[in-house]
């Protein structure tokens, strides 16, 4: 299972609405997950960098959502296919096209395939 699919399933199991792309119709609050890079060191170990975008109805709500999501990302180390999670950054990242509030978390993960 690739890291995007794993994260979408992880967050969905925790009650979040998580997607690879912005849903149509657009929801008031949701997550989008995307791999942004990272090397594969061998067949069994992948080191992806991922962006988890936390969308909501206001900057304050998006910030609260991002704080919750950040804690759940760190808990990902309890998943059998993950051995490490590092939060590399979190920032306000309003969507210029739609104007919807959004925070983005960048994380590095050691994913065991």
Buried (B, 14 or more C-beta within 10 A) or exposed (E): EEBBEBBBEBBEEEEBBBBEEBEEEEBEBBBBBBBEEBEEEEEEEBBBBBBBBBBBEEEEBBBBBBEEBBEBBEEBEEBEBBEEBEBEEBEEBEEEEEEBBBBBBBBBBBBEE
